[in-house]
Amino acid sequence: MSIPPRVLAAVALLAAALAHADPPRRIVSTVPALTEMLFAVGAGGQVIGVTQFCRYPPEAARCEKVGGYADLSFERLLALRPDLVVIADYSRHLQEQCRGANLPALPLKTDTIAEILDAMQKLGDVTGHTPEAQKAVAAVRAGLDAVRAQTAGRPPLRTLLVIGRQVGGFQGMLTVGARGFLNDLINIAGGTNVLADINQSWPQISLETVLARKPAAIIELMGEGMTADMSSEAASRRKQDWAKFGSLPAVAAGRVGVLLSDHALIPGPRIGDTARGIAELLR
């Protein structure tokens, strides 16, 4: 869905106003990725409120909580008296609430790598940490470039990235499509997305689709919010689930891997680490 021009104009005006005003000192972040960015660009000391899912860095977890995704408490947010609320661009209802309460709100997009880096720089600019943001963005770029350099000589592997499925079975298999930063990370890590023709972020597919697509590598993501059990034993069981499908090139070649990560689905400053983890499993 495209963003209406009036919304884009409002964001631009707000960013310009904040850039020329005193930096905000009481920030509430309603998205884990944006919380990580605020700390990464040096604005962590200005963050006073976060969601219950904002657990990184550890300092963020000690901030006041305003709820979660579906149960965010606007009353609790108001009680913190923020001078800036950082939100996802798709949170239109929250944007309207902030507008109605005359609260400055900065909606940001983080779907792609370019948007992630742009959001980091914008947060640095509006919080008075432009140089720190430039360094943080450069560090993320350098991390991604390092992975690109390591995988540049490899033939790209047709890769299936699974971010969720029924334990012990293959019902409700949630995967990665053409949209979003994880598709980009597959390419950087030396793969090519076997579902790149599906113009969705998280398509749900069947086992029959996997068998028909014949991926040369299968990587499952296991992390907080994706599965309750992040043990190495659980990872081994997930790999073993695929063993019965020896006709799949990934299984025949022994390229079924599990990436244990608490941040793989977070489009923030640690995307280079995720790219590196994927690349290691595609060797």
C-alpha positions in Angstrom: 0.0 0.0 0.0 1.4 3.4 -1.0 1.6 6.2 1.5 -0.7 9.1 0.8 1.2 12.3 -0.3 -0.3 14.2 2.7 1.3 11.7 5.1 4.6 12.0 3.4 4.4 15.7 3.5 3.5 15.6 7.2 6.5 13.4 8.0 8.8 15.7 6.0 7.5 18.8 7.9 7.9 17.1 11.2 11.4 15.9 10.5 12.4 19.4 9.3 10.9 21.0 12.4 12.6 18.6 14.8 15.9 19.0 13.0 15.8 22.8 13.7 14.3 22.6 17.2 15.8 21.4 20.5 16.3 17.7 20.3 13.5 15.7 22.0 14.4 14.6 25.5 11.4 12.3 26.3 11.0 9.7 23.5 8.6 6.8 23.4 9.4 4.1 20.8 6.6 1.7 19.8 8.6 -0.6 17.6 11.5 -2.9 18.7 13.5 -2.1 15.5 13.2 1.6 16.1 14.1 1.3 19.7 17.3 -0.5 18.7 18.1 2.3 16.2 17.6 5.0 18.8 20.2 3.3 21.1 22.5 2.6 18.1 22.6 6.3 17.1 23.3 7.5 20.6 19.8 8.6 21.6 19.2 5.8 24.2 19.4 8.2 27.1 16.4 10.1 25.6 14.2 7.1 25.5 11.8 6.9 28.4 9.2 4.4 27.1 9.1 1.3 24.9 6.9 -1.7 24.2 7.1 -4.9 26.2 8.8 -6.5 23.1 11.7 -3.9 23.1 14.3 -6.0 24.9 17.5 -4.9 23.1 19.8 -3.4 24.1 19.4 -4.4 27.8 19.0 -0.7 28.7 15.8 -0.6 26.6 14.2 -3.3 28.7 14.5 -1.1 31.7 12.4 1.7 30.2 8.8 2.2 31.1 6.4 -0.1 29.2 3.4 1.2 27.1 2.1 -2.3 26.2 2.6 -4.4 23.1 1.4 -4.4 19.5 -2.3 -5.1 19.8 -2.6 -3.8 23.4 -0.6 -0.6 23.4 -2.0 1.7 26.0 -2.2 5.3 24.7 -3.2 6.4 28.2 0.1 5.0 29.6 2.0 6.6 26.7 0.4 10.0 27.4 1.3 9.7 31.1 4.9 9.6 30.2 4.7 13.1 28.7 6.8 12.4 25.6 8.0 15.1 23.3 8.4 12.6 20.5 6.7 9.3 19.7 8.5 7.0 17.2 6.1 4.7 15.3 5.8 2.4 12.3 4.5 4.0 9.2 1.7 1.5 9.0 0.4 2.3 12.5 -2.2 4.8 11.1 -4.5 4.6 14.2 -1.6 5.5 16.5 -0.6 8.4 14.2 -4.2 9.7 14.4 -4.2 9.4 18.2 -0.9 11.3 18.5 -2.3 14.0 16.1 -5.4 14.3 18.2 -3.3 14.7 21.4 -1.0 17.2 19.7 2.0 14.8 20.2 4.9 15.0 17.7 5.0 11.5 16.0 7.6 10.3 13.6 6.4 7.3 11.4 9.2 5.4 9.7 9.3 2.6 7.1 11.7 -0.3 7.7 10.6 -2.8 5.0 13.8 -2.7 3.0 17.5 -2.3 3.7 17.5 1.2 2.2 14.5 2.1 4.4 16.2 0.7 7.5 19.4 2.8 6.9 17.3 5.9 6.1 15.3 5.5 9.3 18.5 5.2 11.3 19.8 8.5 9.9 16.5 10.3 10.4 16.4 9.2 14.0 19.9 10.5 14.5 19.1 13.8 12.8 15.9 14.5 14.8 17.5 13.5 18.2 20.6 15.6 17.8 22.9 12.7 17.0 23.6 13.2 13.3 27.3 12.2 13.4 26.7 9.2 15.5 23.9 8.1 13.1 26.2 8.5 10.2 28.7 6.2 11.9 26.1 3.7 12.8 24.7 3.6 9.3 28.3 3.2 7.9 28.9 0.3 10.3 25.8 -1.5 9.1 26.7 -0.9 5.5 30.3 -2.2 6.2 28.9 -5.4 7.8 26.7 -6.1 4.8 29.5 -5.3 2.4 31.7 -7.8 4.3 29.2 -10.5 3.8 28.8 -9.6 0.1 32.6 -9.9 -0.3 32.7 -13.3 1.4 30.0 -14.7 -0.8 30.9 -13.0 -4.1 32.6 -16.0 -5.7 29.9 -18.5 -4.8 27.3 -19.7 -7.3 24.0 -18.5 -5.7 22.0 -21.2 -4.1 18.2 -21.4 -4.5 17.2 -20.8 -0.9 14.0 -21.3 1.1 13.8 -19.3 4.3 11.2 -20.5 6.7 10.2 -18.3 9.6 7.6 -20.5 11.2 5.7 -23.8 10.9 3.9 -26.3 13.1 6.2 -28.1 15.4 6.8 -31.6 14.0 4.9 -30.9 10.8 4.7 -28.6 7.9 1.3 -27.0 8.3 1.2 -23.2 8.5 4.6 -22.8 6.9 5.4 -19.1 6.9 8.2 -18.1 4.6 9.9 -15.1 3.0 8.7 -13.7 -0.3 10.0 -11.0 -2.6 9.2 -8.1 -0.3 11.2 -7.0 2.6 14.7 -7.0 4.0 15.1 -10.7 4.5 14.8 -11.3 0.8 17.6 -8.8 0.4 19.7 -10.6 3.0 19.3 -13.9 1.2 20.9 -12.3 -1.9 23.7 -10.7 0.1 24.4 -14.0 1.8 25.0 -15.9 -1.4 21.5 -17.2 -2.1 18.6 -16.5 -4.3 15.1 -16.6 -2.9 13.2 -19.6 -4.3 10.0 -17.6 -3.6 11.2 -14.4 -5.2 8.3 -14.5 -7.7 5.8 -14.2 -4.8 5.2 -10.5 -4.2 4.5 -10.7 -0.5 6.6 -10.3 2.6 5.6 -13.5 4.5 3.8 -15.9 2.2 2.3 -19.0 3.7 3.0 -22.1 1.6 2.4 -25.8 1.6 4.9 -28.7 1.6 3.8 -29.4 -1.9 5.0 -26.0 -3.0 8.4 -26.7 -1.4 8.7 -30.0 -3.2 7.8 -28.4 -6.5 10.3 -25.5 -6.0 13.2 -27.8 -5.2 15.3 -25.5 -3.1 19.0 -26.2 -3.0 19.1 -24.9 0.6 16.6 -24.6 3.4 17.1 -22.4 6.4 14.7 -22.2 9.3 14.7 -19.2 11.6 14.2 -19.9 15.3 14.0 -17.0 17.7 12.1 -15.1 20.3 8.5 -14.6 19.0 8.9 -17.4 16.5 9.1 -20.4 18.7 8.9 -21.1 22.5 11.8 -23.5 22.4 15.1 -22.1 21.2 17.3 -25.0 22.3 19.8 -26.8 20.2 17.8 -29.9 20.6 14.7 -28.2 19.1 16.9 -27.0 16.2 18.1 -30.6 15.6 14.5 -31.8 15.6 13.5 -29.2 13.0 16.4 -30.3 10.7 15.4 -33.9 11.2 11.9 -33.2 10.1 13.2 -32.6 6.6 15.3 -35.8 6.4 12.4 -37.9 4.9 12.3 -35.7 1.8 15.5 -36.9 0.2 14.4 -35.9 -3.3 14.8 -32.2 -2.3 18.3 -31.0 -3.4 18.7 -29.2 -0.1 18.2 -32.4 1.9 20.4 -34.5 -0.5 23.2 -32.0 -0.2 22.9 -31.6 3.5 22.0 -28.0 3.2 19.2 -27.8 5.8 20.1 -25.4 8.5 18.6 -23.6 11.5 19.5 -20.1 12.4 19.0 -19.5 16.2 18.6 -15.7 16.5 16.6 -13.4 18.7 16.7 -10.6 16.1 16.5 -12.2 12.7 13.0 -10.7 12.1 13.9 -7.3 13.5 14.7 -4.8 10.7 17.3 -2.8 12.7 21.0 -2.3 13.2 21.8 -6.0 13.6 20.8 -7.0 10.0 24.4 -7.5 9.2 24.6 -10.2 11.8 21.6 -11.9 10.3 23.1 -11.8 6.8 26.3 -13.3 8.3 24.3 -16.1 9.9 22.5 -17.0 6.7 25.8 -16.9 4.7 27.4 -19.4 7.1 24.5 -21.8 6.6 24.8 -21.5 2.8 28.5 -22.5 2.7 
